[in-house]
C-alpha cells in the first residue's frame, strides 16, 4: 500500500537514492531540503521522483507541512562530509539538534514513524579493544574538536529520539551509518572515494592524509538504502541504535591503489598530515542488523567502485 513519506535532506547523496527507491516502490514522497550541499544533478533527480519543498529543517515544519498527510519520515538532513559540516559549525550543530527536534515534533503531531540517520562518527576514535564497533560502545569523542559539531550533534540527536520515544510515544528508529559511497556523490564533497576517483580520472596525484594505514569500510549506497527501508518497515524494531555498513575493511592506501587500477590511471600517491581527530579505524559490527533484519551488504567493493567510477565519468 502506498504511503506518504517525508524525506528530509532528500536532495543529498543518500537522500536522493532513498527518494528514488521509495518512488519506484510506489510511495508518495515529499522532500524537504535547503540544497546547501546537494549538486544540480541530485536536485533535478529529486524533483523527478518527489514533491520538493525548499526549506530548512530548522524552520517551522509543522506550519510548512500543515496540510500534508505523513506516515513516515526519513530524517537525513545534515551535511555529512567534513568539508561541508565544518564550513558552518554552528549551523551544522543546530541542524542536528533543532532540526531533529522539529522533525520529532512533526512526527508526534502527524502520528508518523521516524527513521533518524545518525552516524558512525558517534563512536569517535575507538581504541583497539572496541574494533569493530558494536552499538553498545559509548564512544570516544572530542567535544571541543573540529569534528564535534557533527559528532556531538548526532549524539544529541540520538538522545532527542530517545526522549521523544519515551515521553511523546514517537515511533523512532536510530541507524548509525558507516562510510557509504556510490552514484549521487558530489565530486568536491571532500570524502575519500570521490576524491580518489576524480583525482585518478584527471591523472592528478592522489592525496592520502596520514600514512595510509588507517582503515575504513565502504558500503555501496544501494545496500545502505535497502537496510534503511528494512529498518523502517520492521514492525517491532524501535529506537535502536543499529549499525548499517560494510564490515569488510581496507587500508586507505590499498583503496587508492585499487581505484588507480580500476580507472587505468597513472596517478601517483602523495601523503599529507592526518587531520585532527580523524579516526584510525572505523568498521561496523553488523551482527544486530543480520539477526534482526536479515540484512548485510551484497555489492562487493570492486563492483561498487566500478559503478561509482562510471557515474563520475558521465
BALOBA-1460 file (C-alpha; in Angstrom, 3 decimals):
// residues 314
<rec num="1" residu="x" x="0.000" y="0.000" z="0.000"/>
<rec num="2" residu="x" x="1.318" y="3.421" z="-0.947"/>
<rec num="3" residu="x" x="2.440" y="5.609" z="1.951"/>
<rec num="4" residu="x" x="3.019" y="9.338" z="2.262"/>
<rec num="5" residu="x" x="6.697" y="9.636" z="3.128"/>
<rec num="6" residu="x" x="8.740" y="12.719" z="4.035"/>
<rec num="7" residu="x" x="12.492" y="12.653" z="3.382"/>
<rec num="8" residu="x" x="14.463" y="15.482" z="4.961"/>
<rec num="9" residu="x" x="17.719" y="16.098" z="3.145"/>
<rec num="10" residu="x" x="16.213" y="14.234" z="0.196"/>
<rec num="11" residu="x" x="18.324" y="16.046" z="-2.398"/>
<rec num="12" residu="x" x="21.616" y="14.938" z="-0.826"/>
<rec num="13" residu="x" x="23.692" y="11.895" z="-1.711"/>
<rec num="14" residu="x" x="21.966" y="9.254" z="0.425"/>
<rec num="15" residu="x" x="18.659" y="11.118" z="0.383"/>
<rec num="16" residu="x" x="18.357" y="11.190" z="-3.410"/>
<rec num="17" residu="x" x="18.961" y="7.442" z="-3.548"/>
<rec num="18" residu="x" x="16.337" y="6.854" z="-0.836"/>
<rec num="19" residu="x" x="13.813" y="9.078" z="-2.627"/>
<rec num="20" residu="x" x="14.267" y="7.275" z="-5.928"/>
<rec num="21" residu="x" x="13.800" y="3.837" z="-4.347"/>
<rec num="22" residu="x" x="10.720" y="4.880" z="-2.360"/>
<rec num="23" residu="x" x="9.169" y="6.342" z="-5.508"/>
<rec num="24" residu="x" x="9.944" y="3.196" z="-7.502"/>
<rec num="25" residu="x" x="8.262" y="1.222" z="-4.708"/>
<rec num="26" residu="x" x="5.087" y="3.228" z="-5.346"/>
<rec num="27" residu="x" x="5.065" y="5.673" z="-2.430"/>
<rec num="28" residu="x" x="4.192" y="9.371" z="-2.450"/>
<rec num="29" residu="x" x="7.357" y="11.207" z="-1.474"/>
<rec num="30" residu="x" x="7.831" y="14.735" z="-0.155"/>
<rec num="31" residu="x" x="11.323" y="16.177" z="0.128"/>
<rec num="32" residu="x" x="12.397" y="18.978" z="2.448"/>
<rec num="33" residu="x" x="15.879" y="20.285" z="1.623"/>
<rec num="34" residu="x" x="17.648" y="23.639" z="1.641"/>
<rec num="35" residu="x" x="20.034" y="22.407" z="-1.109"/>
<rec num="36" residu="x" x="23.062" y="23.552" z="0.885"/>
<rec num="37" residu="x" x="25.169" y="20.523" z="-0.006"/>
<rec num="38" residu="x" x="23.330" y="18.946" z="-2.953"/>
<rec num="39" residu="x" x="24.562" y="19.258" z="-6.514"/>
<rec num="40" residu="x" x="22.420" y="20.188" z="-9.503"/>
<rec num="41" residu="x" x="22.215" y="16.560" z="-10.645"/>
<rec num="42" residu="x" x="20.835" y="15.340" z="-7.314"/>
<rec num="43" residu="x" x="18.413" y="18.264" z="-7.149"/>
<rec num="44" residu="x" x="16.970" y="17.619" z="-10.603"/>
<rec num="45" residu="x" x="16.882" y="13.873" z="-9.927"/>
<rec num="46" residu="x" x="14.989" y="14.520" z="-6.706"/>
<rec num="47" residu="x" x="12.336" y="16.607" z="-8.498"/>
<rec num="48" residu="x" x="11.673" y="13.695" z="-10.868"/>
<rec num="49" residu="x" x="10.544" y="11.466" z="-8.032"/>
<rec num="50" residu="x" x="9.097" y="13.702" z="-5.327"/>
<rec num="51" residu="x" x="7.312" y="16.876" z="-4.366"/>
<rec num="52" residu="x" x="10.133" y="19.178" z="-3.308"/>
<rec num="53" residu="x" x="9.830" y="21.883" z="-0.656"/>
<rec num="54" residu="x" x="12.854" y="24.176" z="-0.452"/>
<rec num="55" residu="x" x="13.334" y="24.940" z="3.232"/>
<rec num="56" residu="x" x="15.491" y="24.033" z="6.207"/>
<rec num="57" residu="x" x="14.522" y="21.567" z="8.914"/>
<rec num="58" residu="x" x="15.336" y="24.398" z="11.326"/>
<rec num="59" residu="x" x="12.189" y="26.171" z="10.144"/>
<rec num="60" residu="x" x="8.640" y="25.568" z="11.394"/>
<rec num="61" residu="x" x="7.940" y="22.243" z="9.711"/>
<rec num="62" residu="x" x="4.579" y="21.878" z="11.425"/>
<rec num="63" residu="x" x="3.347" y="25.037" z="9.688"/>
<rec num="64" residu="x" x="5.044" y="24.350" z="6.347"/>
<rec num="65" residu="x" x="3.633" y="20.811" z="6.165"/>
<rec num="66" residu="x" x="0.340" y="21.551" z="7.914"/>
<rec num="67" residu="x" x="-1.776" y="20.247" z="5.007"/>
<rec num="68" residu="x" x="0.336" y="17.161" z="4.318"/>
<rec num="69" residu="x" x="-0.547" y="13.675" z="5.456"/>
<rec num="70" residu="x" x="2.661" y="11.938" z="6.557"/>
<rec num="71" residu="x" x="3.029" y="8.272" z="7.504"/>
<rec num="72" residu="x" x="6.826" y="8.009" z="7.694"/>
<rec num="73" residu="x" x="9.801" y="10.337" z="7.950"/>
<rec num="74" residu="x" x="13.340" y="9.533" z="6.838"/>
<rec num="75" residu="x" x="15.321" y="12.206" z="8.670"/>
<rec num="76" residu="x" x="18.580" y="12.605" z="6.739"/>
<rec num="77" residu="x" x="19.042" y="16.382" z="6.785"/>
<rec num="78" residu="x" x="22.580" y="17.397" z="7.771"/>
<rec num="79" residu="x" x="25.860" y="17.876" z="5.897"/>
<rec num="80" residu="x" x="27.798" y="14.623" z="6.186"/>
<rec num="81" residu="x" x="31.226" y="15.356" z="4.745"/>
<rec num="82" residu="x" x="33.827" y="17.130" z="6.924"/>
<rec num="83" residu="x" x="34.315" y="19.897" z="4.346"/>
<rec num="84" residu="x" x="30.600" y="20.665" z="4.389"/>
<rec num="85" residu="x" x="29.824" y="20.336" z="8.081"/>
<rec num="86" residu="x" x="32.906" y="22.272" z="9.175"/>
<rec num="87" residu="x" x="32.053" y="25.115" z="6.804"/>
<rec num="88" residu="x" x="29.446" y="26.386" z="9.280"/>
<rec num="89" residu="x" x="29.833" y="24.513" z="12.544"/>
<rec num="90" residu="x" x="27.069" y="26.356" z="14.399"/>
<rec num="91" residu="x" x="24.608" y="25.703" z="11.586"/>
<rec num="92" residu="x" x="25.593" y="22.021" z="11.496"/>
<rec num="93" residu="x" x="25.081" y="21.602" z="15.231"/>
<rec num="94" residu="x" x="21.767" y="23.450" z="15.042"/>
<rec num="95" residu="x" x="20.583" y="21.198" z="12.218"/>
<rec num="96" residu="x" x="21.383" y="18.132" z="14.311"/>
<rec num="97" residu="x" x="19.638" y="19.415" z="17.439"/>
<rec num="98" residu="x" x="16.981" y="21.960" z="16.451"/>
<rec num="99" residu="x" x="16.233" y="20.245" z="13.153"/>
<rec num="100" residu="x" x="15.821" y="16.842" z="14.767"/>
<rec num="101" residu="x" x="13.552" y="18.296" z="17.427"/>
<rec num="102" residu="x" x="11.403" y="19.912" z="14.723"/>
<rec num="103" residu="x" x="11.157" y="16.579" z="12.907"/>
<rec num="104" residu="x" x="10.201" y="14.731" z="16.097"/>
<rec num="105" residu="x" x="7.574" y="17.367" z="16.954"/>
<rec num="106" residu="x" x="6.154" y="16.978" z="13.452"/>
<rec num="107" residu="x" x="6.112" y="13.197" z="13.837"/>
<rec num="108" residu="x" x="4.300" y="13.482" z="17.159"/>
<rec num="109" residu="x" x="1.614" y="15.689" z="15.629"/>
<rec num="110" residu="x" x="1.183" y="13.560" z="12.492"/>
<rec num="111" residu="x" x="1.462" y="10.143" z="14.124"/>
<rec num="112" residu="x" x="4.360" y="9.369" z="11.784"/>
<rec num="113" residu="x" x="7.159" y="6.901" z="12.272"/>
<rec num="114" residu="x" x="10.721" y="8.279" z="12.080"/>
<rec num="115" residu="x" x="13.989" y="6.803" z="10.907"/>
<rec num="116" residu="x" x="16.795" y="9.058" z="12.162"/>
<rec num="117" residu="x" x="20.106" y="8.862" z="10.321"/>
<rec num="118" residu="x" x="22.888" y="9.024" z="12.868"/>
<rec num="119" residu="x" x="26.486" y="8.219" z="12.049"/>
<rec num="120" residu="x" x="29.458" y="6.042" z="12.903"/>
<rec num="121" residu="x" x="31.143" y="9.311" z="13.931"/>
<rec num="122" residu="x" x="29.379" y="8.996" z="17.300"/>
<rec num="123" residu="x" x="31.959" y="6.303" z="18.142"/>
<rec num="124" residu="x" x="34.793" y="8.823" z="17.727"/>
<rec num="125" residu="x" x="38.253" y="7.255" z="17.589"/>
<rec num="126" residu="x" x="37.787" y="3.820" z="19.174"/>
<rec num="127" residu="x" x="40.689" y="2.025" z="20.905"/>
<rec num="128" residu="x" x="41.710" y="-1.420" z="19.561"/>
<rec num="129" residu="x" x="39.563" y="-3.280" z="22.099"/>
<rec num="130" residu="x" x="36.450" y="-1.695" z="20.555"/>
<rec num="131" residu="x" x="37.110" y="-2.700" z="16.966"/>
<rec num="132" residu="x" x="34.862" y="-3.390" z="15.124"/>
<rec num="133" residu="x" x="32.349" y="-1.025" z="16.663"/>
<rec num="134" residu="x" x="29.278" y="-2.537" z="18.285"/>
<rec num="135" residu="x" x="26.204" y="-0.489" z="19.185"/>
<rec num="136" residu="x" x="26.788" y="-0.820" z="22.925"/>
<rec num="137" residu="x" x="30.129" y="1.044" z="22.704"/>
<rec num="138" residu="x" x="29.539" y="4.562" z="24.025"/>
<rec num="139" residu="x" x="32.278" y="6.260" z="22.034"/>
<rec num="140" residu="x" x="35.462" y="8.282" z="22.419"/>
<rec num="141" residu="x" x="34.610" y="11.738" z="21.069"/>
<rec num="142" residu="x" x="36.398" y="15.055" z="21.483"/>
<rec num="143" residu="x" x="33.645" y="17.508" z="22.444"/>
<rec num="144" residu="x" x="35.816" y="20.526" z="21.561"/>
<rec num="145" residu="x" x="37.465" y="19.287" z="18.358"/>
<rec num="146" residu="x" x="36.881" y="20.363" z="14.751"/>
<rec num="147" residu="x" x="34.525" y="17.432" z="14.146"/>
<rec num="148" residu="x" x="32.456" y="17.977" z="17.307"/>
<rec num="149" residu="x" x="29.732" y="19.987" z="15.561"/>
<rec num="150" residu="x" x="28.775" y="16.824" z="13.674"/>
<rec num="151" residu="x" x="29.860" y="14.061" z="16.075"/>
<rec num="152" residu="x" x="28.299" y="15.618" z="19.170"/>
<rec num="153" residu="x" x="25.370" y="16.984" z="17.181"/>
<rec num="154" residu="x" x="24.413" y="13.477" z="16.122"/>
<rec num="155" residu="x" x="24.887" y="12.154" z="19.656"/>
<rec num="156" residu="x" x="22.490" y="14.850" z="20.862"/>
<rec num="157" residu="x" x="20.040" y="13.976" z="18.094"/>
<rec num="158" residu="x" x="20.061" y="10.347" z="19.246"/>
<rec num="159" residu="x" x="19.256" y="11.499" z="22.778"/>
<rec num="160" residu="x" x="16.335" y="13.571" z="21.489"/>
<rec num="161" residu="x" x="14.994" y="10.479" z="19.716"/>
<rec num="162" residu="x" x="15.202" y="8.533" z="22.966"/>
<rec num="163" residu="x" x="13.347" y="11.278" z="24.884"/>
<rec num="164" residu="x" x="10.566" y="11.688" z="22.308"/>
<rec num="165" residu="x" x="10.148" y="7.923" z="22.184"/>
<rec num="166" residu="x" x="9.928" y="7.711" z="25.996"/>
<rec num="167" residu="x" x="7.808" y="10.784" z="26.686"/>
<rec num="168" residu="x" x="5.865" y="11.517" z="23.474"/>
<rec num="169" residu="x" x="5.413" y="7.920" z="22.242"/>
<rec num="170" residu="x" x="7.013" y="8.742" z="18.904"/>
<rec num="171" residu="x" x="7.857" y="5.630" z="16.900"/>
<rec num="172" residu="x" x="11.512" y="6.162" z="16.022"/>
<rec num="173" residu="x" x="14.448" y="4.033" z="14.942"/>
<rec num="174" residu="x" x="18.048" y="5.296" z="15.003"/>
<rec num="175" residu="x" x="20.535" y="3.976" z="12.465"/>
<rec num="176" residu="x" x="24.278" y="4.606" z="12.558"/>
<rec num="177" residu="x" x="25.568" y="4.907" z="9.005"/>
<rec num="178" residu="x" x="29.161" y="3.927" z="8.258"/>
<rec num="179" residu="x" x="31.159" y="5.107" z="5.218"/>
<rec num="180" residu="x" x="28.896" y="4.935" z="2.186"/>
<rec num="181" residu="x" x="29.716" y="5.649" z="-1.449"/>
<rec num="182" residu="x" x="28.159" y="5.410" z="-4.888"/>
<rec num="183" residu="x" x="26.353" y="7.388" z="-7.594"/>
<rec num="184" residu="x" x="24.972" y="10.696" z="-6.375"/>
<rec num="185" residu="x" x="28.087" y="11.828" z="-4.511"/>
<rec num="186" residu="x" x="29.420" y="15.282" z="-5.332"/>
<rec num="187" residu="x" x="32.870" y="15.430" z="-6.884"/>
<rec num="188" residu="x" x="34.169" y="18.000" z="-4.419"/>
<rec num="189" residu="x" x="32.495" y="16.940" z="-1.204"/>
<rec num="190" residu="x" x="35.797" y="16.010" z="0.462"/>
<rec num="191" residu="x" x="35.097" y="12.347" z="1.129"/>
<rec num="192" residu="x" x="37.728" y="9.806" z="0.231"/>
<rec num="193" residu="x" x="36.038" y="7.820" z="-2.552"/>
<rec num="194" residu="x" x="35.026" y="10.772" z="-4.785"/>
<rec num="195" residu="x" x="38.335" y="12.472" z="-4.030"/>
<rec num="196" residu="x" x="40.366" y="9.465" z="-5.146"/>
<rec num="197" residu="x" x="38.206" y="8.715" z="-8.188"/>
<rec num="198" residu="x" x="38.255" y="12.241" z="-9.533"/>
<rec num="199" residu="x" x="41.979" y="12.652" z="-8.908"/>
<rec num="200" residu="x" x="42.589" y="9.356" z="-10.717"/>
<rec num="201" residu="x" x="40.351" y="10.246" z="-13.661"/>
<rec num="202" residu="x" x="42.160" y="13.570" z="-14.029"/>
<rec num="203" residu="x" x="45.590" y="11.946" z="-13.711"/>
<rec num="204" residu="x" x="46.311" y="14.123" z="-10.671"/>
<rec num="205" residu="x" x="48.239" y="12.917" z="-7.601"/>
<rec num="206" residu="x" x="46.015" y="11.013" z="-5.183"/>
<rec num="207" residu="x" x="46.152" y="12.642" z="-1.764"/>
<rec num="208" residu="x" x="46.283" y="10.434" z="1.315"/>
<rec num="209" residu="x" x="46.153" y="12.061" z="4.740"/>
<rec num="210" residu="x" x="48.343" y="10.234" z="7.262"/>
<rec num="211" residu="x" x="50.375" y="7.134" z="6.446"/>
<rec num="212" residu="x" x="47.520" y="5.418" z="4.598"/>
<rec num="213" residu="x" x="47.425" y="2.513" z="7.043"/>
<rec num="214" residu="x" x="44.220" y="3.731" z="8.691"/>
<rec num="215" residu="x" x="41.276" y="1.511" z="7.809"/>
<rec num="216" residu="x" x="37.737" y="2.174" z="6.645"/>
<rec num="217" residu="x" x="34.862" y="0.039" z="5.443"/>
<rec num="218" residu="x" x="32.821" y="1.117" z="2.446"/>
<rec num="219" residu="x" x="29.146" y="0.290" z="1.888"/>
<rec num="220" residu="x" x="27.622" y="0.789" z="-1.554"/>
<rec num="221" residu="x" x="24.644" y="3.126" z="-1.365"/>
<rec num="222" residu="x" x="22.121" y="0.617" z="-2.761"/>
<rec num="223" residu="x" x="22.938" y="-1.742" z="0.115"/>
<rec num="224" residu="x" x="22.534" y="1.059" z="2.641"/>
<rec num="225" residu="x" x="19.163" y="2.112" z="1.214"/>
<rec num="226" residu="x" x="17.849" y="-1.460" z="1.362"/>
<rec num="227" residu="x" x="18.888" y="-1.631" z="5.020"/>
<rec num="228" residu="x" x="17.220" y="1.677" z="5.828"/>
<rec num="229" residu="x" x="13.942" y="0.574" z="4.289"/>
<rec num="230" residu="x" x="14.106" y="-2.722" z="6.183"/>
<rec num="231" residu="x" x="14.551" y="-0.802" z="9.449"/>
<rec num="232" residu="x" x="11.616" y="1.489" z="8.703"/>
<rec num="233" residu="x" x="9.341" y="-1.412" z="7.767"/>
<rec num="234" residu="x" x="10.262" y="-3.596" z="10.735"/>
<rec num="235" residu="x" x="7.190" y="-3.898" z="12.942"/>
<rec num="236" residu="x" x="8.934" y="-4.150" z="16.293"/>
<rec num="237" residu="x" x="12.371" y="-2.568" z="15.840"/>
<rec num="238" residu="x" x="12.254" y="0.715" z="17.755"/>
<rec num="239" residu="x" x="14.841" y="3.193" z="18.931"/>
<rec num="240" residu="x" x="17.970" y="1.124" z="18.285"/>
<rec num="241" residu="x" x="20.605" y="2.208" z="17.545"/>
<rec num="242" residu="x" x="21.548" y="-0.202" z="14.778"/>
<rec num="243" residu="x" x="24.712" y="-0.145" z="12.654"/>
<rec num="244" residu="x" x="24.374" y="-0.149" z="8.870"/>
<rec num="245" residu="x" x="27.594" y="-0.525" z="6.923"/>
<rec num="246" residu="x" x="30.010" y="-2.975" z="5.344"/>
<rec num="247" residu="x" x="32.108" y="-4.985" z="7.841"/>
<rec num="248" residu="x" x="34.902" y="-5.610" z="5.297"/>
<rec num="249" residu="x" x="37.636" y="-3.059" z="5.973"/>
<rec num="250" residu="x" x="40.511" y="-1.847" z="3.809"/>
<rec num="251" residu="x" x="43.540" y="0.371" z="4.347"/>
<rec num="252" residu="x" x="43.210" y="3.775" z="2.717"/>
<rec num="253" residu="x" x="46.374" y="3.301" z="0.678"/>
<rec num="254" residu="x" x="45.014" y="-0.009" z="-0.634"/>
<rec num="255" residu="x" x="41.800" y="1.774" z="-1.624"/>
<rec num="256" residu="x" x="43.838" y="4.338" z="-3.567"/>
<rec num="257" residu="x" x="45.745" y="1.591" z="-5.370"/>
<rec num="258" residu="x" x="42.505" y="-0.205" z="-6.232"/>
<rec num="259" residu="x" x="40.970" y="2.937" z="-7.712"/>
<rec num="260" residu="x" x="44.133" y="3.595" z="-9.744"/>
<rec num="261" residu="x" x="43.818" y="0.065" z="-11.155"/>
<rec num="262" residu="x" x="40.092" y="0.301" z="-11.917"/>
<rec num="263" residu="x" x="40.420" y="3.678" z="-13.652"/>
<rec num="264" residu="x" x="43.572" y="2.734" z="-15.544"/>
<rec num="265" residu="x" x="45.140" y="5.914" z="-14.192"/>
<rec num="266" residu="x" x="48.846" y="6.734" z="-13.955"/>
<rec num="267" residu="x" x="48.264" y="8.897" z="-10.850"/>
<rec num="268" residu="x" x="50.878" y="8.772" z="-8.102"/>
<rec num="269" residu="x" x="50.092" y="8.775" z="-4.365"/>
<rec num="270" residu="x" x="51.169" y="11.700" z="-2.188"/>
<rec num="271" residu="x" x="50.934" y="11.828" z="1.608"/>
<rec num="272" residu="x" x="49.903" y="14.763" z="3.813"/>
<rec num="273" residu="x" x="49.337" y="15.255" z="7.548"/>
<rec num="274" residu="x" x="46.353" y="13.497" z="9.121"/>
<rec num="275" residu="x" x="43.585" y="15.934" z="10.176"/>
<rec num="276" residu="x" x="42.819" y="16.407" z="13.875"/>
<rec num="277" residu="x" x="40.557" y="13.708" z="15.379"/>
<rec num="278" residu="x" x="40.456" y="11.715" z="12.144"/>
<rec num="279" residu="x" x="39.731" y="8.139" z="13.313"/>
<rec num="280" residu="x" x="42.386" y="5.495" z="12.763"/>
<rec num="281" residu="x" x="39.914" y="2.636" z="12.369"/>
<rec num="282" residu="x" x="36.230" y="2.517" z="11.535"/>
<rec num="283" residu="x" x="34.414" y="-0.768" z="10.909"/>
<rec num="284" residu="x" x="30.895" y="-1.772" z="11.933"/>
<rec num="285" residu="x" x="29.804" y="-4.857" z="13.775"/>
<rec num="286" residu="x" x="26.536" y="-5.592" z="11.923"/>
<rec num="287" residu="x" x="25.500" y="-8.652" z="13.935"/>
<rec num="288" residu="x" x="22.344" y="-6.886" z="15.117"/>
<rec num="289" residu="x" x="21.308" y="-5.973" z="11.567"/>
<rec num="290" residu="x" x="21.923" y="-9.542" z="10.410"/>
<rec num="291" residu="x" x="19.960" y="-11.073" z="13.274"/>
<rec num="292" residu="x" x="17.080" y="-8.593" z="13.361"/>
<rec num="293" residu="x" x="16.670" y="-7.635" z="9.705"/>
<rec num="294" residu="x" x="18.366" y="-10.438" z="7.815"/>
<rec num="295" residu="x" x="20.406" y="-7.649" z="6.211"/>
<rec num="296" residu="x" x="24.008" y="-7.495" z="5.098"/>
<rec num="297" residu="x" x="25.702" y="-5.822" z="2.114"/>
<rec num="298" residu="x" x="25.730" y="-7.789" z="-1.144"/>
<rec num="299" residu="x" x="27.698" y="-5.500" z="-3.509"/>
<rec num="300" residu="x" x="31.449" y="-6.008" z="-3.247"/>
<rec num="301" residu="x" x="33.924" y="-3.146" z="-3.319"/>
<rec num="302" residu="x" x="35.214" y="-3.643" z="-6.885"/>
<rec num="303" residu="x" x="31.692" y="-3.736" z="-8.317"/>
<rec num="304" residu="x" x="30.601" y="-0.702" z="-6.314"/>
<rec num="305" residu="x" x="33.698" y="1.268" z="-7.299"/>
<rec num="306" residu="x" x="33.163" y="0.430" z="-10.980"/>
<rec num="307" residu="x" x="29.606" y="1.785" z="-10.820"/>
<rec num="308" residu="x" x="30.787" y="4.898" z="-8.994"/>
<rec num="309" residu="x" x="33.613" y="5.495" z="-11.482"/>
<rec num="310" residu="x" x="31.111" y="5.205" z="-14.351"/>
<rec num="311" residu="x" x="28.908" y="7.789" z="-12.618"/>
<rec num="312" residu="x" x="31.758" y="10.295" z="-12.347"/>
<rec num="313" residu="x" x="32.883" y="9.596" z="-15.915"/>
<rec num="314" residu="x" x="29.389" y="10.579" z="-17.085"/>
